[in-house]
Amino acid sequence: MREVLPELMQWWRAGETVGVATVVATFQSAPRPAGASMLLGPDGSAVGSVSGGCVEGAVYELSQEVVGSGGPVLQRYGVSDDDAFSVGLTCGGILDVYVEKVSQQTFPELGEIADDIEAGRPVALATVVEHPDPAVLGRRVLVRPGVEALSRSLGSPRMDDAVRDDALGLLASGHSATLGYGPDGERRGEGMRVFVWAFAPKPRMLVFGAIDFAAAVARVGSFLGYHVTVCDARPVFATATRFPEADEVVVDWPHRYLEAEAQAGRIDQRTVLAVLTHDPKFDVPLLEVALRLPRVAYIGAMGSRRTHDDRMARLSEAGLTDVELARLSSPIGLDLGARTPEETAVSIAAEIIAGRWGGSGERLGTTAGRIHRDLAVPSA
């Protein structure tokens, strides 16, 4: 929903009614992730996408029906139908799409969600997308860290407790997903499915070393949706003018800055670190801190093979274990033959993406099996 929220809020604030179709589950090689949304505007326009074009026409028609009737619908699209090529996913995937009518009357909490997202406050929206009791279908609650009470009840304390606990787990990891329960929220049951939009603040990318490669990495990181920080101890190089794509530029010793951010709780399992200093006096103290952090998504360090060997020897002498050293991606990036700062930034981004989704980094034309992988979501 995040990518279509500006248009949705414009219509919502104007008192209009909008059809909202959202991918709530994917199977096999689905082209869009859970949470991708398409809007049917009051003027008949379509905004966003649920499948990259495969089933947009069918979803558009279903959205028209839902706006007209008012009842939410959960619809599965795939290749099992005879007319798969006309309304199905020719890529072989399967999508569950939840379509609902949204207005100030049907969704009064939407303004609160938009305010939280704009302010960078974490909030999760849990919606019942499947239930044997039609009266329960479409019920939704807001879940916020540190707030015990839900915005309303889904129907019973058991439902509320189960969904709240699991939604907080998804919010902490920054991932949206569909959760399954029994009709009254039983953990081992089935019959009720709840989709949780996890609107967490942007994941962080910390780029250490104010060099020309850092500017390219910051640009790619911003494009990928990271909140990008560039840090360097040299004020003449660490300036906002040199790094316009970064959200912030910090003048500080890298290891000291990272220690402070970790102690303040601003480093989590989604954070990625790119160490581009390739100078022992900067990167060795920094990596001593980074490799001992309990939770971080990626740690990469730039340098030649010789620099890498020297760095590993220094870190080993500093007392880091083999397990801690194994967390380091060095030399940084995938083997793309990159030479320019921009090409190198793409190779670093490719390694981060591959690590996130379990990709091999090989050419797809030489591999077999599914193209899109599912991300393992930590349990609450």
Secondary structure, DSSP 8 states (H G I E B T S, - for coil): -GGGHHHHHHHHHTT--EEEEEEEEEESS-SS-TT-EEEE-TTS-EEE-SSTTSSHHHHHHHHHHHHHH---EEEEE-S-STTHHHHS-TTS-EEEEEEEEESTTT-TTHHHHHHHHHHT--EEEEEEEE-SSTTTTT-EEEE-TT--S-SS-SSSHHHHHHHHHHHHHHHHHT--EEEEE-TT--TT--SEEEEEEEE----EEEEES-SHHHHHHHHHHHHTT-EEEEEES-TTT--TTT-TTSSEEEES-HHHHHHHHHHTT---TT-EEEE----HHHHHHHHHHHTT-S--SEEEE---HHHHHHHHHHHHHTT--HHHHTTEE-S-S--S---SHHHHHHHHHHHHHHHHHT---S-GGG--S-SS--------
